[in-house]
Amino acid sequence: MPIAIAFSNGGTIPAIIQEATAADLVKALDGLKEAPTLQTEEQAREWLQTLPMPSGWFETISEAKAHLARWKEPTPLLTKEQVRAAREDLGMSQADFAAAVGIGGNPDTRRRYMVGVERGEIQPKTNAARALSVDATRRLRALMAEKGLEISDE
């Protein structure tokens, strides 16, 4: 039984929805006031990824509970190697990966941002290596959990 957790920035849709089938879950999500028109499971999953954490699509209750437990834990930043490995495990381009974890901008801006993260480029203002934010890291962990993947502990 698939489950969706949906939170909005405005807080008007804190929702946990469980349905018997993926198609039924898509219909239920499509009925939410803040949702765009959702016709497929892929569209619903993508929309949930754009929402604030701990939003997501899960196949089982235990998977959703595990996601919520991970979300409540302190979130250490990932190394450049972990970020690159996660992106490659997901089979995503740098631009698509950046969009999936909530990095804004056009595709070229997102790609360049991820190049900097994966190279560990030093930011002039902070003199620190560029890294994914805590929120982006949480989104990445949720995305990996949805795909049944884990981030390596390098």
VOPAGU-2260 file (C-alpha; in pm, 1 decimal, decimal comma):
REM VOPAGU-2260
SITE   aa  ch    i         X         Y         Z
SITE  MET   A    0       0,0       0,0       0,0
SITE  PRO   A    1     172,5     319,1    -112,3
SITE  ILE   A    2     190,4     616,5     122,3
SITE  ALA   A    3     254,0     984,4      56,1
SITE  ILE   A    4     366,5    1243,8     305,7
SITE  ALA   A    5     300,8    1598,5     185,6
SITE  PHE   A    6     399,9    1920,4     363,6
SITE  SER   A    7     378,9    2268,3     220,1
SITE  ASN   A    8     568,8    2586,2     298,1
SITE  GLY   A    9     245,1    2751,5     406,1
SITE  GLY   A   10     148,5    2456,6     620,8
SITE  THR   A   11    -192,1    2416,3     460,8
SITE  ILE   A   12    -135,4    2057,6     352,8
SITE  PRO   A   13      23,9    1853,5     620,0
SITE  ALA   A   14    -104,1    1523,4     488,2
SITE  ILE   A   15     -24,7    1156,3     522,5
SITE  ILE   A   16    -222,6     960,3     268,1
SITE  GLN   A   17    -231,2     583,2     224,0
SITE  GLU   A   18    -418,1     413,0     -57,3
SITE  ALA   A   19    -455,1      57,6    -184,1
SITE  THR   A   20    -288,6     128,0    -519,5
SITE  ALA   A   21     -49,1     379,5    -670,9
SITE  ALA   A   22    -324,9     501,3    -902,6
SITE  ASP   A   23    -553,0     567,9    -604,0
SITE  LEU   A   24    -273,2     756,2    -427,9
SITE  VAL   A   25    -215,3     972,3    -736,0
SITE  LYS   A   26    -589,7    1055,5    -740,5
SITE  ALA   A   27    -584,7    1146,0    -370,6
SITE  LEU   A   28    -280,3    1370,1    -414,3
SITE  ASP   A   29    -434,5    1529,8    -722,8
SITE  GLY   A   30    -729,8    1625,0    -504,7
SITE  LEU   A   31    -515,5    1829,9    -265,0
SITE  LYS   A   32    -579,1    2201,1    -301,2
SITE  GLU   A   33    -210,3    2292,6    -346,4
SITE  ALA   A   34    -128,4    2009,0    -587,1
SITE  PRO   A   35     -77,8    2068,0    -957,2
SITE  THR   A   36    -263,5    1842,0   -1197,1
SITE  LEU   A   37    -123,8    1495,2   -1128,5
SITE  GLN   A   38    -202,7    1212,6   -1368,7
SITE  THR   A   39      81,6     966,1   -1320,0
SITE  GLU   A   40     280,6     819,0   -1033,8
SITE  GLU   A   41     595,1     981,0   -1175,1
SITE  GLN   A   42     432,1    1326,6   -1170,7
SITE  ALA   A   43     316,6    1271,7    -812,6
SITE  ARG   A   44     661,5    1157,0    -697,8
SITE  GLU   A   45     826,9    1455,7    -866,4
SITE  TRP   A   46     581,1    1698,8    -708,9
SITE  LEU   A   47     638,0    1551,4    -362,4
SITE  GLN   A   48    1012,5    1603,5    -410,5
SITE  THR   A   49     951,8    1977,3    -453,2
SITE  LEU   A   50     775,5    2003,7    -116,7
SITE  PRO   A   51     948,7    2069,2     215,7
SITE  MET   A   52    1075,5    1773,1     409,4
SITE  PRO   A   53     965,5    1519,0     521,3
SITE  SER   A   54     747,3    1496,2     209,2
SITE  GLY   A   55     784,3    1187,9      -9,4
SITE  TRP   A   56     633,3     876,0    -168,7
SITE  PHE   A   57     680,2     542,9       7,9
SITE  GLU   A   58     583,5     187,7     -74,3
SITE  THR   A   59     520,5      71,4     283,5
SITE  ILE   A   60     441,6     210,8     626,7
SITE  SER   A   61     777,0      89,1     757,4
SITE  GLU   A   62     958,0     274,7     477,2
SITE  ALA   A   63     769,5     596,0     562,9
SITE  LYS   A   64     843,5     553,9     935,5
SITE  ALA   A   65    1212,6     494,8     862,7
SITE  HIS   A   66    1218,1     809,9     650,9
SITE  LEU   A   67    1058,5    1013,3     930,1
SITE  ALA   A   68    1306,7     873,7    1183,2
SITE  ARG   A   69    1602,3     962,4     956,5
SITE  TRP   A   70    1457,3    1307,9     898,9
SITE  LYS   A   71    1445,7    1377,5    1272,8
SITE  GLU   A   72    1812,2    1279,3    1320,5
SITE  PRO   A   73    2085,8    1543,1    1298,0
SITE  THR   A   74    2195,2    1569,4     937,5
SITE  PRO   A   75    2570,2    1575,0     882,7
SITE  LEU   A   76    2684,1    1725,7     555,1
SITE  LEU   A   77    2799,1    1480,0     291,3
SITE  THR   A   78    3144,7    1464,9     141,0
SITE  LYS   A   79    3195,8    1547,4    -224,0
SITE  GLU   A   80    3259,7    1176,0    -285,2
SITE  GLN   A   81    2931,1    1076,0    -121,2
SITE  VAL   A   82    2738,4    1332,4    -325,2
SITE  ARG   A   83    2894,4    1218,2    -653,0
SITE  ALA   A   84    2838,3     849,5    -570,0
SITE  ALA   A   85    2473,6     915,2    -476,2
SITE  ARG   A   86    2412,9    1107,4    -799,0
SITE  GLU   A   87    2571,1     829,9   -1002,8
SITE  ASP   A   88    2373,4     561,5    -814,5
SITE  LEU   A   89    2056,3     751,5    -904,2
SITE  GLY   A   90    2169,6     773,0   -1268,9
SITE  MET   A   91    2103,9    1146,1   -1283,7
SITE  SER   A   92    2277,8    1432,2   -1459,3
SITE  GLN   A   93    2419,9    1703,9   -1236,9
SITE  ALA   A   94    2142,3    1945,8   -1336,3
SITE  ASP   A   95    1862,5    1691,8   -1276,1
SITE  PHE   A   96    2018,3    1582,8    -947,6
SITE  ALA   A   97    2042,8    1943,8    -827,2
SITE  ALA   A   98    1677,2    2004,8    -914,9
SITE  ALA   A   99    1573,6    1685,7    -732,6
SITE  VAL   A  100    1742,0    1799,2    -408,9
SITE  GLY   A  101    1596,9    2149,0    -430,2
SITE  ILE   A  102    1873,5    2355,6    -589,6
SITE  GLY   A  103    1711,8    2636,9    -787,0
SITE  GLY   A  104    1803,5    2809,9   -1108,4
SITE  ASN   A  105    1817,0    2708,7   -1470,3
SITE  PRO   A  106    1972,8    2375,2   -1574,4
SITE  ASP   A  107    2315,0    2529,8   -1644,7
SITE  THR   A  108    2323,4    2706,0   -1306,1
SITE  ARG   A  109    2225,9    2384,5   -1128,0
SITE  ARG   A  110    2488,9    2186,7   -1321,5
SITE  ARG   A  111    2762,3    2438,8   -1236,2
SITE  TYR   A  112    2659,7    2434,0    -871,0
SITE  MET   A  113    2690,3    2054,2    -861,2
SITE  VAL   A  114    3027,9    2064,8   -1037,6
SITE  GLY   A  115    3144,5    2288,8    -752,3
SITE  VAL   A  116    3002,0    2054,9    -487,1
SITE  GLU   A  117    3152,9    1743,7    -646,5
SITE  ARG   A  118    3493,5    1912,3    -679,3
SITE  GLY   A  119    3480,7    2057,7    -329,3
SITE  GLU   A  120    3547,3    2406,0    -465,7
SITE  ILE   A  121    3630,9    2665,0    -202,2
SITE  GLN   A  122    3379,6    2948,3    -170,1
SITE  PRO   A  123    3557,2    3285,2    -155,5
SITE  LYS   A  124    3330,1    3447,4     105,3
SITE  THR   A  125    3338,5    3162,3     358,1
SITE  ASN   A  126    3665,4    2993,0     265,1
SITE  ALA   A  127    3477,8    2660,6     303,0
SITE  ALA   A  128    3423,3    2385,5      50,2
SITE  ARG   A  129    3093,8    2404,6    -137,0
SITE  ALA   A  130    2853,6    2138,5      -4,2
SITE  LEU   A  131    2487,0    2047,5     -14,6
SITE  SER   A  132    2281,0    2229,3     247,8
SITE  VAL   A  133    2116,2    2038,1     531,6
SITE  ASP   A  134    1780,4    2064,5     352,1
SITE  ALA   A  135    1928,4    1939,4      22,2
SITE  THR   A  136    2101,1    1656,3     208,9
SITE  ARG   A  137    1771,0    1555,2     367,4
SITE  ARG   A  138    1602,5    1562,1      27,1
SITE  LEU   A  139    1881,4    1345,8    -112,3
SITE  ARG   A  140    1846,9    1094,5     171,1
SITE  ALA   A  141    1470,8    1078,8     110,5
SITE  LEU   A  142    1522,1    1031,3    -263,3
SITE  MET   A  143    1772,3     753,9    -200,6
SITE  ALA   A  144    1531,7     584,4      42,5
SITE  GLU   A  145    1252,0     602,3    -213,2
SITE  LYS   A  146    1476,1     422,8    -462,5
SITE  GLY   A  147    1591,3     166,3    -204,3
SITE  LEU   A  148    1947,4     301,6    -213,9
SITE  GLU   A  149    2180,8     407,6      63,6
SITE  ILE   A  150    2445,7     676,3      82,0
SITE  SER   A  151    2790,1     525,1     126,1
SITE  ASP   A  152    2972,8     597,6     451,4
SITE  GLU   A  153    3309,1     662,3     280,8
